[in-house]
């Protein structure tokens, strides 16, 4: 009996909403905002965010290559991080390390990683972390559209969340990322993309370097 993933169900619901449907009204999380009186706190907010609800249906249907998801995997001490990227249709993975989790460092790394694939970068979707505050610059440099998932809805970037879980097998949560080398990242990325050997074997190889 065929099965349907929860991600596909939500994609259908949002597609129905964009078409004027009412299926979204049955969701527990309606994303409604209460009216705020007085001065609203704006610190930390990302200016110019475009919601995932405005993303084209072709992305939800996996109808073409070029829809990327982005996130950060944080090292011990909350300073260094890995910028993780995956293409939704092919599940192709990219990652790069930043020594500081600044919006500039993250945007530089994303642009560097994605530029070789610029002809196949149509959309980028991230979570709402402030490190993605330079989304307009990223979109302009790559001639792509940048979207933000809803807060606390990690399933909207399900492929990326799964990728990050695999990356944690190479670089665990309590690991300090200052010891990670370019060779470590290359080996982990190769293993994720080519499935040659087990993740466990590659993980132990990295730790022995």
N, C-alpha and C positions, 0 to 999 in steps of 0.2 A: 504494500500500500504506500503510495507516495506521501512524503512528508513536506511540510512548509516551514522554513525557519522563521523565528520570531522577527528577525530583521526584515524579511520580505513582507511580513504582515504589516509592520509599521510603515514600510515604504508604500504599500498599497493604501494605507490610511491617509498618509500625507498627500499622495497623489490624488486621492478622492477629495481631500480638503481643497487643494489647489483648483480642482474642477468644480468647486462649489458644493461638494457633498457634506454630509453631516456625520460620517463615521468617527471623526476625531472627537466628537462630543462624548463618546463613550470611554475615552481615555481617562485614567485616574489623574494624570498630570496634564492640565489644560493650558498651562503657561500664561494664565491671565495675570495681569499686573494690577495691583491696587493703586488707586489714585493717591499720590503723595502730596502732602501740604507742606508749605514752607520750603526751606533750602534742602535740596537733595544732595546726598554725598556722591560725588562723582570720581573720587580718587580710586584708581585701580580699574575703572571702566575702560573698555576698549572702544574707541571712537570709530564709527562707520561700519559696525558689524552688519553683515548680511546673513540672515537666518538660513539654515539648511532647508527650510520650507520653500525657499525661492529657487532651490537648485533644480535643474532640469530633470524631467522624468527619465531621460535616457541614462542618467547616472544610476538611478535606482534599479533600472532594468538590466544594468551591466551591458548596455547596448553598444558601447564603444570603449576603446582603450583611452586612457588619459585622465581618469578620475582618481586623484590621489588623496590619501588621508594622512594627517600629521599629528604627532604627539611628542612628548618628552618622557624619557625614562631617567629618573633622578638617581644620582649616586649618593652615597653616605655623606652626611654633612650638608646636603641640600644646595651645594654650590655647583658642581659640575653635572653635566647631563649628556644624554645621547638624544639627538634629534632623530626621530624615526619616521620614515615615510613608506607608504605602500601604495601600489596601484591596484585599484579595486578588482578589475576584471582578471588581470594576470596574476595578482598577488605578489608581484615583484617587489622586493624590499630594498630599501636604502637606509643607511644610518651614518651619522657623523657626530663627533664629540664637540661639545662647547665647554670651555673652561669656566665660563660664567653664564648663568641663565638670564642674560639680558636679551631684550627684544632685538637689538642690533646683531648680537652674536647668533641668535637663532635664525633671523632672516638671512644673514650672510651664508650660514650653513645650508639652509633650505635652497637658496638660489644656486649655490655651488653644486649641490647634489642633483638638482633637477635640470640645470642648464643643458647638460648633455642629452637630455630627453625632451627638450623644449618643444619639439614638434608633436610630442605626445603628452602634453600637459594642458588640459582644458580646464580642469577644476581642482581646487585644493580645499579640503574640509578639515578643520581642527576643532579642538575643544575651546573653552573660553579662558584659558590661561593667559595672563598678561604678557607672557613671553611671545605671543603671536600678535602683539600690538602693531607691528609693522606689516600687517597683512596687505595693505594697499601697495606698499613698495614691492612685496613679493609678487603680487598679481601683475603689477606693471612690468616688472623685469621679465616675467615669464609669459606675459600676454595671456593670462589665465584669469579665471574668476575664483574668488576666495569666499568660502562659506564657513559659518560657525554652527556646530551642533548645539542642541539645547543643553543647558547645565544639567549635570547628573544623569545624562542619557548616553552612557558609554556605548550602548548597543547601536547607536547611530553611526558609530565608527567601529563596527564589530570586527572587521578584518584587521584593523590597526591594533585593537585591544588584544586580539589573539596573537598578533606578531609580537607585541610587547611582552606577553607572557612567555613566549619562546625565548626572547632576548634575555629575560631574567634568568634563564637556565645557564646562560653564558656569564652574565654579570648580575649576581644576586643583589638583593636590596641593601644588604649591609656592606657591600663592597665599595671601597673608595675608588672613584673613577680616575684619579690622577695616575694610577698605574696602568690604565688601558692604553695600548699603543695602536697605531694605525694598522699594524699587522693583525692585532687581535680583532679589530673591527672588520677588516677585510675577510678574515677567516669565518667569523660569525655570519657576516652577510652572505658569503659564498655558501655556507651550509644551509642557511635559510632558503636561498634561491635555487639551489641545485640538489638539495637533499642527498648529498653524497656523504655516506657515513651517518652515524647517529649524532643527534645533538649532544648527547652525553659524551661521546668520544671527542668531539670538537671542543666541548667545554673543558675537559680535562687537559687537552692539548694547550689551550690558551693559558690555563693556570700554571702549566709547567714551563712556559716560556720565560 
